[in-house]
Amino acid sequence: MLAALIVSIVALVPAFFIWSAIHEYSHYFVASHQRKIVGVEFKIYPHVDPEAGFRWAAISWFYPEIPPLNGEQALIFIAPRFPDLLSVLLTPFVWLMPWPWLGALWLVLMGAGLIDLTVGSIGHNKLSDLKRFCELGNHDIWVWRILGCTLALVSAGISLTGFIVQFVL
């Protein structure tokens, strides 16, 4: 069990950068399939943007031609929810792991997606993905906040219960 704790602690920082890359790349993937984009810059680390302030991670690009329509932009902003939802589905499979340290690693890596979903569901900043999605698509932000946080909490609860039953009891 000590190995599981050590693996969890060591994996926290890489998990942040891995999930930051997944999050930002999902924006890029959707944007690049809608319109031609150029000048892509990924920042998958915490930084201070002169215009936006503190950011956990960011991506920027330029459209040399016609910018996307509101519906296309909304899809770009909601794109990270798809890998986040995948983590919601995959996290509970921790009970399939044969060793506690592998289960702990699974929980940290997939849990990063749950954290991304939870933090992204807050959407309080005017530049947050959720806020922009809801404004562009005329959606009620509270429905998306409640849905995202609920899914993350249920998945985390099932996953931690599975880990405890599998490796602790």
N, C-alpha and C positions, 0 to 999 in steps of 0.2 A: 504494500500500500504506500510505503514511502517513495517507491519509484514512481508511482502515479502522481504523487504530489510534486515531486521534482520535475517530472515531464511537463506537468501543467504549468508550473512557474516558468520553466525555460521556454515553453511554446507560446506564451502570452504575446511577447513582442513580435515574433514572426507572424503569428496569427493576425495581428493588427495590420501589418503591411500586406499580407496575402489578401485579406478581405478588403482592404482599401483598394488594392489593384483590381479585384473582382468588381467592386462597386463602380469604380471609375471606368473600367473597360466596358461595362454593360452600357453606360452612357454612350461611349464611343461606338460600340457595336451597332446600336440602334441608329445613332446619328449618321454613321457612315453608310448605312443601308438605305437611308432616305434621300440624302443629297451628297454630292461630292464635297468633301471637307479637306482642308489643308492646314498646315501649321499646328499640328497637334502637340500639346504639351501636358504630360502627366506629372502630377505632384502627389505621390501616394504617401506623404509624410505631413505631419502637422506644420503649419506655416502661417504667417500673417500676410494677407493680401492687402495691398494699399487701399483698395476700394471696398472689399468685402469684409475686411477684418480677419479674425482668427478662423482658420479652416482646418479641419482634420485631414482632408485630402481634397484635391481638385483636378479638373481637367479643363483645358480650353482648346478651342479650335476656331477656324474661320471658314466661312462659306464663300468661295470665289464667285458663286452664281447666286441663284435665288435662295433666300433663307427659307427654312421650313415653315409650314402653316401652323396655326395654333394647336391643332390636333396632333401634328407630328412632333411639335415641341413637347406637348404633354406626355407623349409616349417616351420621349428621350428622358424626361424627368422621372418617370415612374419605372424606367428600365431596371434599376437596382433592386426593385421589389421581387423580380423574378428569381435571381439567385438567392435572395433572402428567403423566399418561400420554399426554395429547394432545401435550404438548411432547416427550415421548419419541419419538412418531411423526413429528412435524413438524420437529424440529431437523435431522435428516439431509437435509432438502430444501434445505439451504443451497447445494447445487451448482446449484440452479435460478436462483440470483440472478445477474443480469447484470453487476453491478459489485462490486468487493471491499468497498466501504463498506457496500453494502446487505447483503452476506453477513455482514459483521461485526455489523451491527445485528441481523440475524436471529439470529445465534448468541448475542448478549447477551440479547435478549428471550426466546427459547426456552430458552436456557441458564438463565435465572432459574427456569424450571419444573423443570429438571433439578436445580438446587441445592435447590429446595424439596423435591423428592422425596428427595434424598439426606439432607438435614438432617432431614426428617420421618421418614426410615427409622431414624434413630438411636433415637428414642423413649425416651430415658433418664429424662427428667423425668416425675414422676408426673402432671403435667397435659398431657403431650404428646398429640396427637391419636392417634398410633399406640398408645401405651400404653392410653389409654382405650378405643379400638376393640377391642384384643385382650382387655382385661379384661371388657368388656361382652359380647363375642361368644365368649369362651372360645377365642381363637385363640392359636397359638404365635407370639410376637412375632418370633422369629428367622427364621421363614419369610418374614414380611413385610419384615423388615430386609434380608435377603439379596436377596429379589426386587426391592425398590425400588432398592437400591444397584447391583445388577447391571444392571438396565434403564437406569438413569441413566448408568452407565459405558459400556455398549455404545453407547448413543445418542451420547454425547459423543465417543467414539472414532471412530465412523463419521462424525460431523459434522465433526470437526476434520480428519480425513483427506480428506473431500470438499472442505473449504475449501482445504486446502493444494494438493490436486491441481488444483482449479479456478482458484485465484488466485495461487498462489505458484510452482508449477512451470512 
